[in-house]
Amino acid sequence: MDDNLDLIARLIEATQTLKQGLMQTLFSRGVGTQDANGRWEPHTEFKDSELGKIPVGWLTTTLGSACDGALQTGPFGSQLHADEYQNEGVPVLMPKDLVNCRANLSTAARIAPARAEEFAKHKLVAGDLLFSRRGDVARFALIDEASAEALCGTGCLKAKPSKAHSSAYIAHLLQLDVVRSWLEQNAVGQTMPNMNTGILSSLPLVAPANKHELEEIAGILDSVDAKAKVQLVKQQHFQTLKRGLMQKLLTGEWRVKLDREARHGD
């Protein structure tokens, strides 16, 4: 079982390395333009941007523009108290729940549905981007259908890209090292970095002007993410099996015969 876990860990690491390399290439060189036969011809001319070299013809904007200014903070701590959290109800997402660029509902605190209705403006929909407001300010999650209807919690910022912009594409772009560095360097605060809507709205973005190229880039990276997700599920499966096995051995429910005991029994 340990051999399986080691193999899966290496595969996950290799997939992460592959994605980093692909992102560096795709967000700096693109995939090109399509000819009459649908073949992609590489870009040959490039220009400077705040995120590095990009193909001539690509667009530069900011997260604030991509969201038409629809960025907001979660509720203040004084509005939602810790003693209101419970095991059942509507999930309230905090920075700790933003894992691998997705929302982890299993770790989220919850509040009663009736109470959640009072925070309707903080309700999340698929396509929203949720950011950590303090600490690891480059931490974020793309909200999918499974995590829609959850609430943006204290300590988070919500960004809602307009219909003219692809949330999936932006989510991939946010994983670039240069973007993460920008967020970390522009955060305020000496002891603990803090992010606000003003800073987040000025985050530079780049994108192909051609919708087909943008979709091709997002599709390539989506396929790598799908592969990584399968590997993570397998890893969690084997980890669960191992924990169960160890529990049975430690409690004596299962016994393992030592060589001497086995020979004596023969």
C-alpha positions as CSV (number, residue, x, y, z in Angstrom):
1,M,0.0,0.0,0.0
2,D,2.9,2.4,0.8
3,D,4.3,1.6,-2.7
4,N,1.0,2.7,-4.2
5,L,0.9,5.9,-2.2
6,D,4.5,6.7,-3.2
7,L,3.7,6.1,-6.8
8,I,0.6,8.3,-6.7
9,A,2.5,11.1,-4.9
10,R,5.1,11.1,-7.7
11,L,2.4,11.2,-10.3
12,I,0.7,14.1,-8.6
13,E,4.0,16.0,-8.4
14,A,4.8,15.3,-12.1
15,T,1.3,16.5,-13.1
16,Q,1.8,19.7,-11.1
17,T,5.1,20.3,-12.7
18,L,3.6,19.6,-16.2
19,K,0.8,22.2,-15.5
20,Q,3.3,24.8,-14.3
21,G,5.3,24.4,-17.5
22,L,2.2,24.5,-19.7
23,M,0.9,27.6,-18.0
24,Q,4.2,29.4,-18.5
25,T,4.1,28.6,-22.2
26,L,0.4,29.1,-22.9
27,F,0.2,32.5,-21.1
28,S,3.3,33.8,-22.8
29,R,3.2,32.3,-26.3
30,G,-0.5,31.3,-26.6
31,V,-1.5,28.5,-29.0
32,G,-1.5,30.7,-32.1
33,T,-4.0,31.4,-34.8
34,Q,-6.1,28.9,-36.8
35,D,-5.7,28.6,-40.5
36,A,-8.4,27.7,-42.9
37,N,-8.0,24.0,-42.1
38,G,-8.3,24.6,-38.4
39,R,-4.5,24.1,-37.7
40,W,-2.9,26.3,-35.1
41,E,-0.1,28.5,-36.4
42,P,2.2,29.8,-33.6
43,H,2.3,33.5,-32.9
44,T,5.5,35.2,-34.2
45,E,5.3,38.7,-32.7
46,F,5.2,39.5,-29.0
47,K,4.9,42.6,-26.7
48,D,5.5,43.4,-23.1
49,S,2.9,43.3,-20.4
50,E,2.8,43.5,-16.6
51,L,2.8,39.7,-16.5
52,G,5.7,39.3,-19.0
53,K,5.8,38.8,-22.8
54,I,2.5,38.0,-24.5
55,P,1.5,37.7,-28.2
56,V,0.8,40.9,-30.1
57,G,-3.0,41.2,-30.4
58,W,-3.7,39.8,-26.9
59,L,-5.6,42.1,-24.5
60,T,-4.6,43.5,-21.2
61,T,-7.0,44.4,-18.5
62,T,-7.5,44.2,-14.7
63,L,-9.6,41.9,-12.5
64,G,-11.8,44.9,-11.6
65,S,-12.5,45.6,-15.2
66,A,-13.2,41.9,-15.9
67,C,-15.7,41.9,-13.0
68,D,-17.2,45.3,-13.9
69,G,-16.3,46.3,-10.4
70,A,-18.2,43.4,-8.8
71,L,-15.8,42.7,-6.0
72,Q,-16.8,42.7,-2.3
73,T,-15.6,41.5,1.1
74,G,-17.3,38.9,3.2
75,P,-19.4,39.9,6.2
76,F,-17.6,41.5,9.2
77,G,-16.9,39.3,12.2
78,S,-19.4,41.5,14.2
79,Q,-22.2,40.4,11.8
80,L,-21.6,36.7,12.0
81,H,-20.4,35.2,15.3
82,A,-18.5,32.0,15.9
83,D,-21.3,30.7,18.2
84,E,-23.7,30.7,15.3
85,Y,-21.7,28.0,13.5
86,Q,-23.1,24.5,13.5
87,N,-22.6,21.1,11.8
88,E,-25.5,21.3,9.4
89,G,-26.8,24.1,7.2
90,V,-25.4,26.5,4.7
91,P,-21.6,26.4,4.3
92,V,-19.7,29.6,5.1
93,L,-16.3,29.5,3.2
94,M,-13.2,30.8,5.0
95,P,-9.6,31.0,3.7
96,K,-8.9,27.5,5.2
97,D,-11.6,26.1,2.9
98,L,-9.9,27.2,-0.3
99,V,-7.9,24.1,-1.3
100,N,-6.3,23.4,-4.7
101,C,-8.2,26.3,-6.2
102,R,-11.6,24.8,-5.2
103,A,-13.9,25.1,-2.2
104,N,-13.6,22.3,0.3
105,L,-17.1,22.1,1.7
106,S,-16.2,19.3,4.1
107,T,-14.2,21.6,6.3
108,A,-16.5,24.6,6.1
109,A,-18.4,25.9,9.1
110,R,-22.2,26.2,8.6
111,I,-25.1,28.3,9.7
112,A,-28.8,27.9,9.8
113,P,-30.6,28.4,6.4
114,A,-32.8,31.1,7.9
115,R,-29.8,33.0,9.1
116,A,-28.0,32.6,5.7
117,E,-30.9,34.4,4.0
118,E,-29.8,37.5,5.9
119,F,-26.5,37.4,4.0
120,A,-28.0,37.0,0.5
121,K,-25.5,39.4,-1.0
122,H,-22.7,37.1,0.1
123,K,-24.2,34.0,-1.6
124,L,-21.9,32.4,-4.2
125,V,-22.8,31.2,-7.6
126,A,-20.9,29.0,-10.0
127,G,-18.1,31.1,-11.7
128,D,-17.4,33.3,-8.7
129,L,-13.8,33.6,-7.6
130,L,-13.2,33.6,-3.8
131,F,-9.9,35.0,-2.4
132,S,-8.2,34.9,1.0
133,R,-8.2,38.4,2.5
134,R,-5.3,37.8,4.8
135,G,-2.3,35.6,5.3
136,D,-1.8,33.6,2.0
137,V,-3.4,36.3,-0.2
138,A,-2.7,34.3,-3.4
139,R,-5.0,31.6,-2.2
140,F,-8.3,31.4,-4.1
141,A,-11.0,29.1,-5.3
142,L,-13.2,28.9,-8.4
143,I,-16.7,28.3,-7.3
144,D,-18.3,25.3,-9.1
145,E,-21.8,24.0,-9.1
146,A,-21.1,21.8,-6.0
147,S,-20.1,24.8,-3.9
148,A,-22.7,27.3,-5.3
149,E,-25.1,28.6,-2.7
150,A,-22.4,28.7,-0.1
151,L,-21.6,32.0,1.5
152,C,-18.5,34.2,1.2
153,G,-17.2,34.2,4.8
154,T,-15.3,36.5,7.0
155,G,-11.7,36.7,5.8
156,C,-12.6,36.3,2.1
157,L,-13.2,38.5,-0.9
158,K,-15.6,37.7,-3.7
159,A,-15.0,38.5,-7.4
160,K,-17.7,38.0,-10.0
161,P,-16.3,38.0,-13.6
162,S,-18.8,39.4,-16.2
163,K,-20.3,37.1,-18.8
164,A,-17.8,38.5,-21.3
165,H,-15.0,36.9,-19.4
166,S,-14.2,33.3,-18.7
167,S,-13.9,32.5,-15.0
168,A,-12.2,29.2,-15.8
169,Y,-9.5,31.0,-17.9
170,I,-9.0,33.6,-15.1
171,A,-8.7,30.8,-12.5
172,H,-5.9,29.2,-14.5
173,L,-4.2,32.5,-15.0
174,L,-4.3,33.2,-11.2
175,Q,-2.1,30.1,-10.6
176,L,0.8,31.6,-12.5
177,D,3.8,32.3,-10.3
178,V,4.0,35.9,-11.6
179,V,0.4,36.6,-10.6
180,R,0.8,35.0,-7.2
181,S,3.9,37.2,-6.7
182,W,2.0,40.3,-7.7
183,L,-0.7,39.6,-5.1
184,E,1.9,38.9,-2.4
185,Q,3.9,42.0,-3.2
186,N,0.9,44.3,-3.4
187,A,-0.8,43.1,-0.2
188,V,-0.6,45.6,2.8
189,G,0.5,44.9,6.3
190,Q,3.8,44.1,8.0
191,T,2.9,41.3,10.3
192,M,0.3,39.6,8.2
193,P,-0.4,40.5,4.5
194,N,-3.9,41.8,3.9
195,M,-5.8,42.1,0.6
196,N,-8.7,44.5,-0.1
197,T,-11.0,45.1,-3.0
198,G,-9.0,48.1,-4.3
199,I,-5.8,46.2,-4.6
200,L,-7.5,43.1,-6.0
201,S,-9.4,45.1,-8.6
202,S,-6.0,46.4,-10.0
203,L,-4.6,42.9,-10.5
204,P,-3.4,42.8,-14.1
205,L,-4.8,40.1,-16.5
206,V,-3.9,39.1,-20.0
207,A,-6.1,37.2,-22.5
208,P,-6.3,36.3,-26.2
209,A,-8.6,38.6,-28.2
210,N,-9.7,35.5,-30.1
211,K,-12.4,33.5,-28.1
212,H,-11.3,30.2,-29.7
213,E,-7.7,30.6,-28.6
214,L,-8.9,31.4,-25.1
215,E,-11.1,28.3,-25.0
216,E,-8.3,26.2,-26.3
217,I,-5.9,27.3,-23.5
218,A,-8.6,26.8,-20.8
219,G,-9.4,23.4,-22.3
220,I,-5.8,22.2,-22.3
221,L,-5.3,23.2,-18.6
222,D,-8.8,21.8,-17.7
223,S,-7.6,18.4,-19.0
224,V,-4.5,18.5,-16.8
225,D,-6.6,19.4,-13.8
226,A,-9.0,16.5,-14.5
227,K,-6.0,14.1,-14.6
228,A,-4.7,15.6,-11.3
229,K,-8.2,15.2,-9.7
230,V,-8.3,11.5,-10.5
231,Q,-4.8,11.0,-8.9
232,L,-5.9,12.9,-5.8
233,V,-9.0,10.7,-5.5
234,K,-6.9,7.6,-5.7
235,Q,-4.5,9.0,-3.1
236,Q,-7.3,9.7,-0.7
237,H,-8.7,6.2,-1.3
238,F,-5.4,4.5,-0.4
239,Q,-4.9,6.8,2.6
240,T,-8.3,5.9,3.9
241,L,-7.6,2.2,3.4
242,K,-4.3,2.6,5.2
243,R,-5.8,4.4,8.2
244,G,-8.5,1.7,8.5
245,L,-5.9,-1.1,8.4
246,M,-3.7,0.6,11.0
247,Q,-6.7,1.1,13.3
248,K,-7.6,-2.6,13.1
249,L,-4.0,-3.6,13.8
250,L,-3.6,-1.2,16.7
251,T,-6.9,-2.2,18.4
252,G,-6.1,-5.9,18.0
253,E,-9.1,-6.5,15.7
254,W,-6.6,-8.0,13.3
255,R,-3.5,-9.8,14.4
256,V,-0.3,-10.3,12.4
257,K,1.6,-13.4,13.2
258,L,5.4,-13.0,13.8
259,D,7.7,-15.5,12.1
260,R,8.4,-17.3,15.4
261,E,4.7,-17.5,16.2
262,A,3.9,-18.8,12.8
263,R,6.6,-21.5,12.9
264,H,5.4,-22.6,16.4
265,G,1.9,-22.9,15.1
266,D,3.1,-25.2,12.3
